[in-house]
Amino acid sequence: VQLQASGGGLVQAGGSLSLSCALSGRTYATAWFRVAPGKEREFVAAITSTQGTWYGDPGKGRFTISSDNNRNTVYLRMNRLKPEDTARYYCASYSGEGRLEQEKSYASWGQGTLVTVSS
């Protein structure tokens, strides 16, 4: 499965942004991770083909993951953005093994889209 993330940009703190991840095929689950400057990759959210969702600590209560299975597209709606949300956001396709919140559970990754939140 190939993935392409889009929708990143510059936004002021408190604002909102929606990311999209276009997939070339179907997958059991798709996740968003992010890499902030000087930090390790961090789990943001995941969604399964049956619409089950999981969230990491960064976006709980502020971010919403959703999908359109007909369009093979996964979305990440981010509200009340903070400067610490500044990162490159990657979508990834689940390999079928391992926990959804673990980076090693994902076999294919998109190129990432940059989100910058100004204070």
C-alpha positions as CSV (number, residue, x, y, z in Angstrom):
1,V,0.0,0.0,0.0
2,Q,1.3,3.5,-0.9
3,L,0.3,6.5,1.1
4,Q,0.4,10.2,0.5
5,A,-0.3,12.7,3.2
6,S,-1.4,16.3,2.5
7,G,-3.0,19.3,4.2
8,G,-0.2,20.6,6.3
9,G,0.6,24.3,6.6
10,L,1.0,27.2,8.9
11,V,-1.7,28.0,11.4
12,Q,-2.0,30.1,14.5
13,A,-2.3,28.7,17.9
14,G,-6.0,27.9,18.7
15,G,-6.7,27.3,15.0
16,S,-7.7,24.1,13.2
17,L,-6.2,22.1,10.3
18,S,-7.3,18.9,8.5
19,L,-4.9,16.4,7.1
20,S,-5.6,13.8,4.5
21,C,-3.9,10.5,3.7
22,A,-4.7,8.9,0.3
23,L,-4.0,5.2,0.2
24,S,-3.5,3.1,-3.0
25,G,-5.5,0.2,-1.5
26,R,-7.3,-1.1,1.5
27,T,-5.7,-1.8,4.8
28,Y,-6.9,-3.1,8.1
29,A,-5.8,0.0,9.9
30,T,-4.2,3.4,9.2
31,A,-2.5,5.6,11.7
32,W,-1.1,9.1,12.0
33,F,2.3,9.6,13.7
34,R,4.3,12.8,14.1
35,V,7.9,13.8,14.5
36,A,8.5,17.1,16.2
37,P,11.9,18.9,15.9
38,G,14.4,17.1,18.1
39,K,11.9,14.4,19.2
40,E,11.1,10.8,18.4
41,R,8.2,9.7,16.3
42,E,5.0,9.8,18.3
43,F,1.7,8.0,17.9
44,V,-1.2,10.4,17.2
45,A,-4.2,8.3,16.2
46,A,-5.3,5.2,14.4
47,I,-8.5,3.9,12.7
48,T,-9.4,0.4,11.6
49,S,-11.4,-0.6,8.5
50,T,-14.4,-1.1,10.8
51,Q,-14.1,2.5,12.1
52,G,-12.6,1.7,15.5
53,T,-10.4,4.5,16.7
54,W,-7.5,4.9,19.1
55,Y,-5.8,8.1,20.2
56,G,-2.4,8.9,21.6
57,D,-2.0,11.4,24.4
58,P,-1.1,14.4,22.2
59,G,-4.4,14.7,20.4
60,K,-6.9,13.3,22.9
61,G,-9.9,15.6,23.0
62,R,-8.6,17.8,20.2
63,F,-8.0,15.6,17.2
64,T,-10.4,13.4,15.4
65,I,-9.4,10.6,13.0
66,S,-11.9,9.5,10.4
67,S,-12.0,7.6,7.1
68,D,-13.8,7.3,3.8
69,N,-13.4,3.7,2.8
70,N,-14.9,4.3,-0.6
71,R,-12.2,6.8,-1.4
72,N,-9.4,5.0,0.5
73,T,-8.7,8.2,2.4
74,V,-8.0,8.8,6.1
75,Y,-8.4,12.2,7.7
76,L,-7.1,13.8,10.8
77,R,-9.0,16.9,12.0
78,M,-6.9,18.9,14.5
79,N,-8.6,21.5,16.6
80,R,-7.3,24.0,19.3
81,L,-3.8,23.6,17.9
82,K,-0.8,24.4,20.1
83,P,2.8,25.4,19.2
84,E,3.9,22.0,20.5
85,D,1.8,20.3,17.8
86,T,4.4,21.6,15.3
87,A,5.7,18.5,13.6
88,R,5.8,16.5,10.4
89,Y,2.8,14.3,10.4
90,Y,3.0,10.9,8.7
91,C,0.3,8.4,7.9
92,A,1.1,4.7,7.9
93,S,-0.5,1.4,6.9
94,Y,-0.8,-1.3,9.6
95,S,1.2,-4.5,8.9
96,G,-1.3,-6.8,10.6
97,E,0.9,-7.5,13.6
98,G,1.5,-5.6,16.8
99,R,-0.2,-2.9,18.8
100,L,-1.7,0.0,16.8
101,E,0.1,2.6,18.8
102,Q,3.5,1.2,18.1
103,E,5.6,2.5,15.2
104,K,7.0,-1.0,14.4
105,S,3.5,-2.3,13.7
106,Y,3.3,-0.3,10.4
107,A,4.7,-1.6,7.1
108,S,4.2,1.4,4.8
109,W,4.7,5.1,5.4
110,G,3.8,8.2,3.5
111,Q,6.2,11.1,3.0
112,G,4.7,13.3,5.7
113,T,3.2,16.7,5.7
114,L,4.5,19.6,7.8
115,V,2.3,21.3,10.3
116,T,3.6,24.5,11.9
117,V,1.6,26.2,14.7
118,S,2.7,29.8,15.5
119,S,2.2,31.3,18.9
